[in-house]
Amino acid sequence: MYWQVGISYCENPVAEEYETLGIFVPGDYMNAVDNGDGTFTCEMNAQATVGNYTAETAPLVIPVDTPGYSAMSAPTDYVSDAAEYTSQGFVYVNAGCRGRDAGAPAGVTDLKAAIRYIRHNEGNIPGNMERIFSFGMSGGGAQSALLGATGDSQLYTPYLEAIGAVTGVSDAVAGSMCWCPITNLDYANEAYEWNLGVTRTDLDEEMQQLSNAMAEKFALYVNELGLTDENGNVLSLTESEEGIYQAGSYYDYLKSVIEQSLNNFLQDTSFPYDGQSSSKGAGMRGGRGNRGELPDGELPDGELPNGKLPDGELPGRDDRNEYRDNINRNTTTGGITLSGTYETAQDYIDALNAETSWVTYDSETNTATITSVADFVKALKIASKNVGAFDDLDRTQGENTLFGYGDGAGAHFDSVMAELLKDNEQYGEAYASDLEKTDSLGNTVDYRLNMYNPMYYLEDYYEGYQSANVAKYWRIRTGINQGDTALTTEMNLALALENYGADVDFEMVWGQGHVEAERTGDSTSNFITWVNECLK
């Protein structure tokens, strides 16, 4: 491998420690001369082959490691993760970016500037610039989705011009890998109440009324959105005797997605099975995100740090612990706990039904059905955030900081909540005033929210429909148990992309939470395999 770091990708960086990138290239793609001082002078070798690719055909992959929309430090040295990709013939582009403290759209703006810089240097560095793939988890999954959905969007132009990004080239990507993307934030709060609100038991009358009103607003939004299934049938919600709009074709579709997830698990799993991995505790962050949960300065056994390891800091993972601590959890308890070993599939189903019977199992076909979405949620997807899951009443969520104004302070951004709370003496004025503020370029939060909402570009419900160069290839995975966002978040994104005409590989993974969820195998290998399949 040959690599170079510290490359500035914009002319007027706001935060130089973030706004540089590193490029990591398979060694065979270069003819190199040793300069004798630890550096090399390289020229491309167009004939060499690594994996399925040459220097002219190789895909470029861009990690977006920004959980909670945190900043991602630029590499200052060798990055060990790169070898997993360069060994397969990929070019690994590790770009730093500003985080939520800088306010949206700083993170995606920086990543777009990096993509423009790389594309501007086509021919100077290896890689096919029409084969750029982004990948990320959680807030990183969301920003990977945004790179996929917002290619060449004019909304970003003034922000790119402000940092001196390259002009005259595209910032679109060919594909986007998204694990548990925390996105679709314009209605994410309402979706959370519609889906997970049924698990709340500790709300006072005022908060319960707010939760119910938000759930209804989400249902009305779904009915205006006009999503369709694979057969072209419009998906909608209807009023129901139990719950808030827990009926209709949209509800039935979501129920079928849950059942498919369970049946995939039954198909994939050999019994006896250790149920610990399928417990409520599956909501713990895992995959790459685990690094941010370790004690200061520690890494998993046998793993090398990405570049140098400053005191107590993991490069590229600046405020992971802050993100963890900022999750505003309520006191709701409940749900089932799966532990121990289950000898047969029926034993596992019996455990799911331990408190109430909600799963029916057919041993002959090894398939299951569930009674309702609400019963699944009560058993395995308990709400872990307060009402206003992303736009907290006290502006304390990471997304509040994301839509702040670059000073690290939180701001409200949800216009639906603002309308519902307009007569509330405690919160009404705070929501109204925050929605009227403007950023340094004179834009209100609704403009910036559109920039950070992939649905804005994918659905004709929004003014931004068809205004961007949307990625062709998408792979979306989510742990079905996570209490971090509603089931509808990833499902709506996948449906909107399919309706748009994109190639979408989407699955909810049973028994897993807010992790780089995969049915089988590991996330890195599966991502590499998917990229190869896309480019056949």
N, C-alpha and C positions, 0 to 999 in steps of 0.2 A: 504494500500500500504506500502511496505517496499522499502527502497531505499538507495543506497550508491553512493557517488560521489568522485571525486579526484583519480580515479583509473588510474594509468599510463598504457597505452597499448603498449608502446614500450620502449626498453632498453636505447636508446640514443636519447631522445627527443631534437629537435632543439628549440622548443618553448614550454616550460612546461605549460604556461598558456592556451595553446590550446590542447596539446597532452595528455589529460586525458579524461575519460568518466564517465558517471553516468548510473546506472542500476536501473530501477523502475519496481517493481514486484507486481502483484496482491497479496494482503495480504493473501488470502486463500491458496496460493501456498507455504506458509511457516508456519512451527511451530516455534514460536519465544519465547525467554526468555528475559524479560526486565532486562537489566543490571543495571538499576537504575541511569544511568547517561545520559539518552537521547538516548542511543544506545541499540541495540537488537542483541542477538546471534540467528541465524536462521538456520534451516535445512529444506530441501524441503519436502513438503507434496504431495506425488504423487497421492493421492486419491481424493483430492479436485477438484471441477469443477467450472470454472468461464466462463460464456458464453458457447461457444462450446468446451472449451479446458480444459486440465489439465496441470500441470507443465511440463509434458513430451511431450505434443503435441502442446503447445502454440506457435504461430508465434512471431517473434521478429521484431519490426519496428524501423527503423533508420531515423530520420529526417535529411535532408540536407538543412539547412537554410542558404544558401550562395548566396544571390542575387548579381549579378555582380561578381561572383566568390570571394566574400569577405570571410574573416576569420569567423569562427564560434567559439565563446568562449565556453569552456567546462563549464558544470554546476558546481556551487559551493554550491548549496542548492537545496531545493525542487523545482521541475519544474511543474507548474500547468498544462501544456499541457498534461503531462503524464497520468493524471487521465482519460482523454477521451479514452485512449487505454487500460489501466489496468482494467478499469471497464468492458471492453469487453473480458477480458482474455488474452490480449496481453502483452508481455514484451516490455518495452520501453527502448531503448538504445540510450542515448544522448551523442554522441561523439563530442568533439571539433576537429577542424582541422585548419591548416594554410590556409591563403587566397592568393589572387592574388599577393600581395606584395612579397610573398615568391617565386613566379614563379611556373608555371606548371612543374611537376605534383604534387606539394606539397599537395594540398587539397585532391585529390583522393587517393594519397599514404597514408595519415594519416587515411582516412576513411577505406581503405583496412586493415591497421594495426589494427584498432579497431575491424573490423570483424574477423580478424585472432585471436585476443586476446579472443574475446567472444567464438569463435568456439573451441579454445584451452581449454576453461573452461567448455566444455560440461559436464554435470553431476554435476558440482559445482553450477551452476545457473539454474533456470528454463528456459524452452524454447527448441523447436525443432530446431536444428541448420541447418536443411535443409529447414527451413521456414523463412528465413530472407528476409524482404521487406524494400526497401529504398523509400523515398518520398521527393520531393522537388519542388521548383518553380523558374523559370527564370534560373539564374546561378546555383541555387540549383537543378532545374529540369535537367539541363545539367549534373551535377555531379551525380545525381541519375541515369541518363541514362548511364553514364560511369561505375558506379558500376554494372549496369545490363549487359553491353556489354563487359566488360574487365576482367571478372572473371578469375583469375589465369594467366593473361597475363604475359609472360616472360619479356616484355618490362619494367615492373614495378620492377622486381627483384632487380636490383642494388639500386634503390631508397628505397625499403623496407629494404634491408640489411643495408643501410646507417643509418637508424633511429633505427635499432635493433628490427624490427618487428618479431613476432613469425614465425618460419619456420615449414614446414611439415604439414600445414593445408591449407585449401582452403580459398580464400577471395571472392568467388562467392556468389551471392545472388539468391534467388528464384524468386523475382519479383521486378519491378521498376515502381514507380508512378512518372510521369513527367508532371508538369504543365508548359506550355510555355517554354520548354527547349531551351536556347540559345546555340545551339550546331552545329555540322557539320561545324566546323569553317574553314576547308580547302577551301571550296567554298561558305561560307556564304556571303562574300562580293560580289561575282559575282551573287549569287542568289538574293541578295537584289536589284541589278541594273536591273536584268532581270524582276523581279516582280514589284518593287516599283519605278524603275527609270523613268517610264512613268509619274509620278506625279511631277517630278522636272521641275521647270520653270526658275530657276535663275542661271543656270550654264553657265560659259563662254565656248568658243569654245573648249578649251583644255580639260576642265573637262567633257564636253558633249561627246567628242570623247572617253575619258577614260571610262565613264559610258557605252557607247555603246559597246566598245570592251569587257568590263567585262561581259556584258549581253550575248554577243555572246560566250564567253568562257564557261559560265555556260551551254548554250545550247549544246555545243560540249561535255561537261562533262556528261550531262544527257544522251546523245546518246551513250556514252561509258559505262555508269554505268550499263545499261541493266536491270533496274527495270521492273517488270511485274505486271499486275493487277491480280485480283482474278481468272481470267480465263486463266492465263498464257500468255496473250498477252504482248509483249514487248512494253514499253512506250518510245516514242521518240518525239523529236521536229523537225519541218521542217520550212524552211524559209517562211515568210509571207509577204503580200503586205503592211500590217500595223504593226508597231512594229518589234521587233527583235525576230525572231523565235517564234512567237505567233500562232503557229499552230502545228498540229500533235496529236498523241494519248496521249502523256504526257500532253499537253495543255488541251485536251478534258477531261482528267481524273481530272485535277485540277479544271476545270470549274464545273464538276459534284460534286466535293467535296464542292465547294462554294454553289452550288444550294441545296445540301443536308443539309448543315448548315442552310440555310434560311428556307427550308421546315420543318426541325426539330423545328425551332423557331415558325413557323406558327402552327405546330401541338401542341406544348407545351403551347402556349400563349392564354389566355382568354382575349377577348376584352370586354370593353374598356381597353386600355393599355397605361401606362405612358411611353412615348418615351424617357425620359431623360436618362434612363439607356442604351439606344441604340445609344447615340450620339457619336460624335468623342471623347468626353471626356472620353469614356469608356476605353481609353488607360491608364488612371491613374492606378497606382499600387494599388492592393487591397488584400483581404485575409490577410494572415499573413504578407505580405509585407507592409501593412499599418502601422505596428508598427514603421517601420523605417522612415516613413514620418511624424510622429507626432513631435511636439516640444520636445526639450530635456527633457527626464525624464517622459514624459506623457504616459499614457496607455489609451486604450478605456475604457469607463465607465464600471465599474463592473468587470474589468479584473485584475487578479493578475499578478505581474511580474514573469518571470522565474527566480527563485532564488532571490538573493538580487539585489537591484537597485542602483548601484553606481551613483555618481553625473552625470546626463546628459547622462547615458549610458544604453542601453538595452542589457543585456547579450546575447551573440550569434549574435549580430547585429551590429558589430563594425563600419563598414563604409558604412551604408545604405545611409546616406545623401550624402556622397562622391560619391557613385555610381550614385545617382540621379543627382548630379551636373555634373558628368562627361559625361552624355549623350550629345553628340556633335550635337546639333540640327541645321538644316539649316533654311532658311527663307521661305521655301515653304509654301504656304497657299492654301486653297481650300478644296474641299469636302463638304459634306452636314452636317447640324446640325439637329438632331432629338430632339424635345422637345415638351412638352405639351402632351395632351391625345388624342389618336387615338381611335375613337369609333368602327371602324371595321377594319378587315384585309385590305380591299381595301383602307381605309384612310391611313393606314401605307404604303402600296405599293405606293400610290400617293405621299407620302412624300419622299420616296426613289427616285422617278422619278421627283422631283421638279425642278431640273436643267437640266436634260436630261433624256430621256426615255430609261432605260436600264433593267428594270424588267417587265416581263409579268406575269400576275396573272390569274389563273383559279379558280374562286370562287366555282365552282361545286366540284372540287377535293381539294380545299384549297392548291394548290401547285403553285410554281413559277419557272420561268427560267430566266436566265440573258443573255444579249447580248454578253458579253465578260469578260474575267478576267480583262483586262485593265479598263473597265468601272466600275467594282466593286472597283478596287483599287483607281481610281480617286474619287469615291464617299465616300469611307469609310476607306481606308487604306493608308493615305498619308505618304510619306517618312518622318521620323523624325530624320534621321541621314545623315551626309554628305557622299559623295562618299568615299568609304573605310569605310563602316558602322562599321566594327569591327577592321579593321587595318587602322586606320586613318592616313592620310598623315603626320600629325604632331605627331603621336604616343600618342595620348591623350585619346584613348578609354580604358575602363577597360580591354578589351582583349589584348591590347598592353602591359599593365602592367602584365597580366597573363603570357604572353610569354617573359617577361623580365627575368632578371637574379638575382632575389632576393634582388635587391637594391631599389625596388619601382619605378624604372624608366621604361618607356615603350620601347618596341622593335617591329620592324616589323616582321611579320610571314607569310605573304601571298606570296607564290612563283609566283602565277599568276600575281598579281599586280607588283611584282618585275620585271617580264619579260616585262610587258607592259610599265613599267616606266624606263627601263634600259638606255634609251637615254635621259631621262629627267634630265636637269642640276640641278634642285632644289631637286628632290627626289630620283633619280636613285641610287646614291651611298649609301644613307642611307638604302634603302631596301636591296641592295646587301650585304653590310657589316653586317647588322643585321642577315641575313640568314646564314652567315658564322661563327658567334660566337658560342662558346660552353659553356655549363654550367659546374658546378663543377664536374660532372661525365664524362665530355668530349663529351656530346651529343649536336648536333646542333638542331635548333628549329624544323626542319622537323620530327625528331625522337619524340620530345615532342608533336608536333601537332598530330602525329599518336596516341599517347597515349591518347589524349583528343578528339578523333574523333570516335564516336561509329561506324560510317560507315566503318571504317578501318577493323573492325572485322566481319562485316556482309555481305560485298559484295566482290565478286571475282575480282572486279576491283582493289582491294588493295592487297598488299602482306600479310597483316595480317588476311585475310579471314580464318575463322575456327581455329584461333590460341588461342581462349579464350573460357571459359566456360560461354556461354551466358545464361542469365536468361530465364526461361520458360515463365513467366507471365509479361505482360506489360500493363499499362494503361496510355494513353497520352491524355491530354486535352490542348487546346489552345484557347485563345480569338481571333477570326478571324480578329478583327479590329486593333490589335496591330501593331504599326509601328516599333517595336523593332527588328523584324526579318521577313524574307520572309515567305509566305505561304508554300513554298516548304520545309522548314526546318523540321517541324514536319511530313509533309506528306511523305517525303523521308525516314525519320527514321521509320515510321510505315510500309511503303512498304517494306523496306529492312528487317525489322524484320519478316514480314509475309512471304516474300520470303525465309527467313532463317528457318522458321518453328516454330516460337514463337507464343504464344497465345496473340493476340494484341487486345485491346479495345481502339479505337482511334476516337476522334471527335473534330472538330472545332466548337466552340460555337459562334453562331451569336450574334452580338450586344455587345460582351465583348472584352476587350483589354488585357493588360498585367497583368492578375490576375489569381488566382486559379479558372479558368473558369469551370463552371458546367452548364449543361442545366437546371437541377432542383436540389433542395436540397442544402446542403452545402458540401464543399470539404472534411472535416474530416469524416463526416458520410458516404459519398459516397466511400471514400477510404477504410474505415473499412468494408463496405458491400462488396466491390470488393475483398478484401483479404479473407473474409469468403467464397465468391463464388469460389475463386481459390482453396481453401483447402477442399471443399466438397468431 
